[in-house]
Amino acid sequence: MKMYLEALKYFDAKGDVRNSNITKANIGLLFVDLKDNRNAIKYITEAINYFESQERSVEIENKLCENYLNLGKAFQMQKNYSEAEKQYQKSAAICNKIGNKQGISFANRNLANLYILQQKDSLAQVNLQVSQEVREEFNSKIDQESNSIDVAQSLIVKGKYQDAKRMLLNILPTFEKEKSKENQLSTYKLLTNVYHNSAQPDSAEYYFEKYIALDNELVNTNVISSTAELEKKYQTLKKDSEILQQKSKIFKRNVAISSLAALLLFGFVFYRNRQHRQKVEHQKAILHQQDLATKAVITAEDNERKRMATHLHDGVGQLLMAANMNVSVLTEYKDNPENFKNIIQKISNILSDAIADVRTLSHQMMPNMLIKNSLANALRDLIEKTSTPKLAVNLQIEGLEKEVDQNIQVTLYRIIQECINNTVKHSGADKIDISVRQSDKKITTEIKDNGKGFNPLKISDNKDGIGLQNMKARIEMLKGKMRIDSAADRGTQVFIEIPIV
């Protein structure tokens, strides 16, 4: 650990990222041997992330093959078997790709061991077979015999203790002769298990004591404490270095901030002045818009008056003039009862037409249903009179029974009436859907038809009605909003929102 950390410090100082990460991989493997899985995973993962970011070569692939294998060991010791399996499989895939026979053998052996622990016998057998076949190519007695450890473990899981014992006692002398301590440790542990399950406590205790002694020899408390302290010192020094770098950055930043203070102050003053000017300009724009809206409403009202005056003059006025002319000739037919009766009937018909025209005009100015009842009933009456076999008008009303300001009611009624009239005159639609919804704070209205649509930007005010701009102006006077969504062959949708509080 001491040598690795000195090397890591040197490589970090030189900016040698490659050798720094090779050293981290070695430190991670050392932590695997020390059974410090948390630090093992940390260092090996950092190394893997570096190697994965490099252009692939045989050397890089070999590094990944080794490190995924070691990372799998750390996860397996944590009993995180699913993650260990992923790392072993990654190792096996990379080792197969580059023909790293030793890596293939170790990865498959570890997978087999993992599957034995999970009692996945069929998978374990497959991986053991692969590992055994590859190991035979090494011509190493230890490598070949070490595979038997996993076979023995598989036999123990199946309860075949005598077969496992024979196999373990057969391979143990090879490990003791070659001083293969890791394999000795695994064999002692499995023999302890075998004798325990075979009701031979003395032999079980014997091999358990050998296991404990060898385990303590390989990793004792002093070694763990010393290596942990060394690694901690390295991390502390690294942190101190980062703090010094950070302080240097902060100092430079403070100098820059101090030098810019006057400029920022000037900028703030300039910004406040500009903000004040913008506020004044914005207020002017609002007043201008309000003025335009007021003029638009006045213009609309003037147009309405002109339309009514024309209607009275050309319609009702002409009828009354005709009635007056017929009255003036009555005296000529006073001695002719038949003609006198006909003229009286004609005068009566003319006056009936005049009365009907006056009623229609008054209804247009302020519908009786709106005066007598409510907006909801007035709209229902309007829809009933508008709907025809060629035009289906659907009305949906929600929550409109509450009391609403008279100006809002009249404006909404007139706009819906105007939209229906425009649809009938210009759109060619056969369906109109109207929804009016009232909440505690606003009334929202949507009017949608399936007509030929139009470009709202190219349409000027309609001289026969209040027109699009005047509709918007009336809504803006009530502090509401209006949006028209339409295009050729796509119908028209009108969205209206008016606050009521």
QUIVEN-V281397 format. One record per backbone hydrogen bond with DSSP energy under -1.0 kcal/mol. CO is the residue of the C=O (numbers start at 1). NH is the residue of the N-H. E is the energy in kcal/mol with one decimal. If there is no record, write none. Layout:
{{CO NH E} {CO NH E}}
This chain:
{{1 5 -2.7} {2 6 -2.1} {3 7 -2.4} {4 8 -2.8} {5 9 -2.3} {6 10 -2.2} {7 11 -2.9} {8 12 -2.5} {9 13 -2.1} {10 14 -1.9} {11 16 -2.4} {15 17 -1.5} {16 20 -1.9} {17 21 -2.1} {18 22 -1.9} {19 23 -2.2} {20 24 -1.9} {21 25 -2.0} {22 26 -1.6} {23 27 -2.5} {24 28 -2.6} {25 29 -2.0} {26 30 -2.1} {27 31 -2.2} {28 32 -1.6} {29 33 -2.0} {30 34 -1.8} {31 36 -2.5} {32 35 -1.2} {35 37 -1.2} {36 40 -2.1} {37 41 -2.8} {38 42 -1.8} {39 43 -2.5} {40 44 -2.4} {41 45 -2.1} {42 46 -1.8} {43 47 -2.1} {44 48 -2.7} {45 49 -2.6} {46 50 -1.6} {47 51 -2.5} {48 52 -2.9} {51 54 -1.2} {57 61 -2.7} {58 62 -2.3} {59 63 -2.0} {60 64 -2.3} {61 65 -2.6} {62 66 -2.3} {63 67 -2.6} {64 68 -2.5} {65 69 -1.2} {66 70 -2.3} {67 71 -2.5} {68 72 -2.0} {69 73 -1.6} {70 74 -1.9} {71 75 -2.1} {72 76 -2.4} {73 77 -2.4} {74 78 -1.2} {75 80 -2.7} {76 79 -1.5} {79 81 -1.4} {80 84 -2.2} {81 85 -2.6} {82 86 -1.6} {83 87 -2.0} {84 88 -2.5} {85 89 -2.4} {86 90 -2.1} {87 91 -2.4} {88 92 -2.8} {89 93 -2.2} {90 94 -2.3} {91 95 -2.7} {92 96 -2.4} {93 97 -1.8} {94 98 -1.6} {95 99 -1.1} {95 100 -2.2} {99 101 -1.4} {100 104 -2.5} {101 105 -2.6} {102 106 -2.7} {103 107 -2.7} {104 108 -2.3} {105 109 -2.4} {106 110 -2.8} {107 111 -2.1} {108 112 -2.5} {109 113 -2.5} {110 114 -2.3} {111 115 -2.6} {112 116 -2.2} {113 117 -1.9} {114 118 -1.3} {115 120 -3.4} {116 119 -1.4} {120 124 -2.3} {121 125 -2.5} {122 126 -1.8} {123 127 -2.2} {124 128 -2.5} {125 129 -2.3} {126 130 -2.0} {127 131 -2.5} {128 132 -2.8} {129 133 -2.4} {130 134 -2.1} {131 135 -2.5} {132 136 -1.8} {134 137 -1.3} {135 138 -2.0} {140 144 -2.3} {141 145 -2.8} {142 146 -2.7} {145 148 -1.2} {147 151 -1.4} {148 152 -2.9} {149 153 -2.2} {150 154 -2.0} {151 155 -2.0} {152 156 -2.2} {153 157 -2.1} {154 158 -1.4} {155 160 -2.8} {156 159 -1.5} {159 161 -1.5} {160 164 -1.9} {161 165 -2.6} {162 166 -2.3} {163 167 -1.9} {164 168 -2.6} {165 169 -2.8} {166 170 -1.3} {167 171 -1.6} {168 172 -1.7} {171 175 -1.5} {172 176 -2.4} {173 177 -2.7} {174 178 -2.5} {175 180 -2.6} {179 181 -1.6} {180 184 -2.3} {181 185 -2.8} {182 186 -1.9} {183 187 -2.2} {184 188 -2.9} {185 189 -2.1} {186 190 -2.0} {187 191 -2.6} {188 192 -2.2} {189 193 -1.6} {190 194 -2.5} {191 195 -2.7} {192 196 -1.9} {193 197 -2.2} {194 198 -1.1} {195 200 -2.8} {196 199 -1.1} {200 204 -2.3} {201 205 -2.8} {202 206 -2.3} {203 207 -2.4} {204 208 -1.9} {205 209 -2.5} {206 210 -1.7} {207 211 -2.2} {208 212 -2.6} {209 213 -2.5} {210 214 -2.4} {211 215 -2.6} {212 216 -2.6} {213 217 -1.9} {214 218 -2.4} {215 219 -2.7} {220 224 -2.2} {221 225 -2.7} {222 226 -2.9} {223 227 -2.9} {224 228 -2.2} {225 229 -2.2} {226 230 -2.5} {227 231 -2.6} {228 232 -2.1} {229 233 -2.4} {230 234 -2.1} {231 235 -2.3} {232 236 -2.4} {233 237 -2.9} {234 238 -2.7} {235 239 -2.4} {236 240 -2.9} {237 241 -2.4} {238 242 -2.1} {239 243 -2.5} {240 244 -2.5} {241 245 -2.3} {242 246 -2.4} {243 247 -2.9} {244 248 -2.2} {245 249 -2.2} {246 250 -2.7} {247 251 -2.7} {248 252 -2.3} {249 253 -2.5} {250 254 -2.7} {251 255 -2.2} {252 256 -2.2} {253 257 -2.7} {254 258 -2.7} {255 259 -2.3} {256 260 -1.4} {260 264 -2.9} {261 265 -2.4} {262 266 -2.5} {263 267 -2.7} {264 268 -2.6} {265 269 -2.3} {266 270 -2.6} {267 271 -2.7} {268 272 -2.6} {269 273 -2.2} {270 274 -2.5} {271 275 -3.0} {272 276 -2.3} {273 277 -2.3} {274 278 -2.7} {275 279 -2.3} {276 280 -2.2} {277 281 -2.6} {278 282 -2.8} {279 283 -2.4} {280 284 -2.2} {281 285 -2.4} {282 286 -2.4} {283 287 -2.4} {284 288 -2.4} {285 289 -2.6} {286 290 -2.7} {287 291 -2.3} {288 292 -2.5} {289 293 -2.8} {290 294 -2.6} {291 295 -2.6} {292 296 -2.6} {293 297 -2.3} {294 298 -2.6} {295 299 -2.9} {296 300 -2.6} {297 301 -2.8} {298 302 -2.7} {299 303 -2.7} {300 304 -2.2} {301 305 -2.5} {302 306 -2.8} {303 307 -2.5} {304 308 -2.7} {305 309 -3.1} {306 310 -2.9} {307 311 -2.5} {308 312 -3.0} {309 313 -2.9} {310 314 -3.5} {311 315 -2.0} {311 316 -1.2} {312 317 -4.1} {315 319 -2.0} {316 320 -2.7} {317 321 -2.3} {318 322 -2.3} {319 323 -2.4} {320 324 -2.5} {321 325 -2.3} {322 326 -2.0} {323 327 -2.1} {324 328 -2.1} {327 330 -1.4} {330 333 -1.4} {331 334 -1.1} {333 336 -1.1} {336 340 -2.7} {337 341 -2.3} {338 342 -1.9} {339 343 -2.4} {340 344 -2.1} {341 345 -2.3} {342 346 -2.3} {343 347 -2.7} {344 348 -2.3} {345 349 -2.2} {346 350 -2.4} {347 351 -2.5} {348 352 -2.0} {349 353 -2.2} {350 354 -2.2} {351 355 -2.7} {352 356 -2.4} {353 357 -2.3} {354 358 -2.4} {355 359 -2.5} {356 360 -2.4} {357 361 -2.6} {358 362 -2.6} {359 363 -2.3} {360 364 -2.1} {361 365 -2.0} {362 366 -2.5} {367 371 -1.8} {368 372 -3.4} {369 373 -2.2} {374 378 -2.3} {375 379 -2.7} {376 380 -2.2} {377 381 -2.4} {378 382 -2.3} {379 383 -2.7} {380 384 -2.3} {381 385 -1.8} {382 386 -1.6} {383 387 -2.7} {391 388 -2.3} {392 432 -2.7} {394 434 -3.2} {396 436 -2.8} {398 438 -2.7} {405 409 -2.1} {406 410 -2.6} {407 411 -2.4} {408 412 -2.7} {409 413 -2.5} {410 414 -2.7} {411 415 -2.5} {412 416 -2.6} {413 417 -2.6} {414 418 -2.7} {415 419 -2.7} {416 420 -2.3} {417 421 -2.4} {418 422 -2.7} {419 423 -2.3} {420 424 -2.6} {421 425 -2.5} {422 426 -2.8} {423 427 -1.4} {427 452 -2.2} {430 392 -2.2} {431 450 -1.3} {432 394 -3.2} {433 448 -2.7} {434 396 -2.6} {435 446 -2.3} {436 398 -2.5} {437 444 -2.7} {441 500 -2.3} {442 439 -3.0} {443 498 -2.6} {444 437 -2.9} {445 496 -2.9} {446 435 -2.4} {447 494 -2.6} {448 433 -3.2} {452 489 -3.5} {455 458 -1.9} {462 465 -1.3} {467 471 -2.1} {468 472 -2.2} {469 473 -2.4} {470 474 -2.3} {471 475 -1.8} {472 476 -2.8} {473 477 -1.9} {475 480 -2.6} {476 479 -2.0} {481 497 -2.6} {483 495 -3.1} {485 493 -2.3} {487 490 -1.9} {491 487 -1.1} {492 449 -2.3} {493 485 -3.1} {494 447 -2.3} {495 483 -2.5} {496 445 -2.9} {497 481 -2.7} {498 443 -2.6}}
